[in-house]
């Protein structure tokens, strides 16, 4: 979503969120997940729901919600957690009065290079070109 909101012409079907593992945040996140009817995608028939211990880990929680796929990530790339990534994020107003934080394109590219999955490698040229175009405009 970060790339799309910053002008990259790519498609995405899920939302990736690197969340704070602070206990208060996790409790709020669990309440939100309850409202979203979130459950693990890996065993959809069992409709297993995340717990505090799951969200406290650096692992990836691959969930399905009533609105679609949601990936909650304790850390990405080479162990980059919420606290580390916060300094590498930008705030974007997605509608009047609604502002969110997303990774800046430089950091997103770095993380994609670190993970080097097939999908990530295919996306890298588009992300680099988008960053180049944005740099020209500034």
Phi and psi in degrees as a GROMACS rama.xvg file:
@    title "Ramachandran Plot"
@    xaxis  label "Phi"
@    yaxis  label "Psi"
@TYPE xy
-54.9834  -47.7402  UNK-2
-63.7079  -44.5996  UNK-3
-61.3486  -46.8114  UNK-4
-66.5066  -18.7545  UNK-5
-102.663  14.345  UNK-6
100.069  3.05491  UNK-7
-74.8593  130.497  UNK-8
-81.8579  70.2943  UNK-9
-129.218  163.264  UNK-10
-106.865  146.559  UNK-11
-139.49  147.434  UNK-12
-117.857  -6.23529  UNK-13
-132.213  173.467  UNK-14
-118.503  123.2  UNK-15
-99.9027  127.933  UNK-16
-129.342  121.589  UNK-17
-92.5061  116.611  UNK-18
-107.678  155.442  UNK-19
-69.8848  138.832  UNK-20
-95.2403  14.3013  UNK-21
-60.6402  135.428  UNK-22
-55.9265  -42.5582  UNK-23
-61.8205  -41.2756  UNK-24
-65.5202  -42.1998  UNK-25
-63.2211  -39.8751  UNK-26
-62.2353  -42.4541  UNK-27
-65.7929  -39.3956  UNK-28
-63.8661  -42.6992  UNK-29
-61.4192  -39.5961  UNK-30
-63.366  -41.9319  UNK-31
-65.341  -40.8552  UNK-32
-63.7035  -34.317  UNK-33
-62.141  -45.1259  UNK-34
-63.5449  -33.3587  UNK-35
-83.0006  -4.52895  UNK-36
57.4759  43.7593  UNK-37
-75.6465  139.92  UNK-38
-147.999  162.641  UNK-39
-69.8625  133.707  UNK-40
-73.2612  -24.4607  UNK-41
-66.3059  -29.6588  UNK-42
-134.636  71.6337  UNK-43
-60.5589  -31.3555  UNK-44
-64.0245  -31.442  UNK-45
-82.6232  -19.3517  UNK-46
48.9872  48.3664  UNK-47
-69.1757  135.102  UNK-48
-105.741  147.905  UNK-49
-70.0921  152.499  UNK-50
-122.994  171.607  UNK-51
-53.156  -43.952  UNK-52
-62.2252  -34.9294  UNK-53
-66.5445  -46.0194  UNK-54
-75.9827  -14.4225  UNK-55
-82.2794  -11.8477  UNK-56
-88.5523  163.996  UNK-57
-79.8753  1.10802  UNK-58
-73.889  179.132  UNK-59
-103.415  129.546  UNK-60
-108.863  106.095  UNK-61
-93.9991  105.077  UNK-62
-114.403  159.674  UNK-63
-118.237  137.051  UNK-64
-121.697  175.621  UNK-65
-68.1286  -10.8112  UNK-66
-105.335  -6.38268  UNK-67
131.382  -173.524  UNK-68
-67.3395  140.539  UNK-69
-138.253  123.17  UNK-70
-107.656  114.197  UNK-71
-97.0661  122.742  UNK-72
-119.251  122.927  UNK-73
-72.7533  -30.8537  UNK-74
-158.854  155.492  UNK-75
-132.826  164.234  UNK-76
59.6957  -133.721  UNK-77
-90.0776  61.3484  UNK-78
74.6011  25.2401  UNK-79
-79.1916  111.723  UNK-80
-98.2488  -179.287  UNK-81
-53.2936  -48.7478  UNK-82
-61.0466  -40.0576  UNK-83
-67.6661  -42.8147  UNK-84
-75.9414  -22.0704  UNK-85
-53.602  -42.2367  UNK-86
-69.6206  -13.3068  UNK-87
-110.879  27.6465  UNK-88
-117.636  161.705  UNK-89
-126.265  151.812  UNK-90
-94.9805  133.874  UNK-91
-127.234  134.734  UNK-92
-87.5591  114.552  UNK-93
-90.8038  -18.4491  UNK-94
-162.349  162.722  UNK-95
-52.6445  122.894  UNK-96
84.2893  -1.58456  UNK-97
-119.847  109.45  UNK-98
-116.768  136.426  UNK-99
-127.394  161.697  UNK-100
-102.888  137.123  UNK-101
-135.521  156.86  UNK-102
-62.1233  140.361  UNK-103
-68.7022  157.342  UNK-104
-61.4646  -37.5346  UNK-105
-57.3747  -48.0522  UNK-106
-68.5802  -39.5115  UNK-107
-59.124  -43.0688  UNK-108
-62.427  -44.82  UNK-109
-58.8899  -45.387  UNK-110
-64.0259  -42.6229  UNK-111
-62.8688  -37.7894  UNK-112
-65.5673  -37.3867  UNK-113
-68.5809  -38.086  UNK-114
-80.0575  -35.5287  UNK-115
49.3868  36.0156  UNK-116
-75.395  165.24  UNK-117
-58.2783  -46.4125  UNK-118
-64.1558  -41.0531  UNK-119
-64.6308  -43.5934  UNK-120
-62.609  -37.2451  UNK-121
-67.8199  -30.5344  UNK-122
-82.2963  -24.4501  UNK-123
-55.397  -46.3057  UNK-124
-59.6016  -37.6548  UNK-125
-66.8579  -42.8089  UNK-126
-64.6703  -42.7326  UNK-127
-63.5634  -40.8957  UNK-128
-65.7373  -41.507  UNK-129
-62.1655  -43.7112  UNK-130
-61.4809  -42.9198  UNK-131
-60.7685  -45.2537  UNK-132
-64.5989  -41.4452  UNK-133
-65.4998  -37.6275  UNK-134
-65.2154  -36.3444  UNK-135
-64.7454  -34.8896  UNK-136
-76.4373  -19.1396  UNK-137
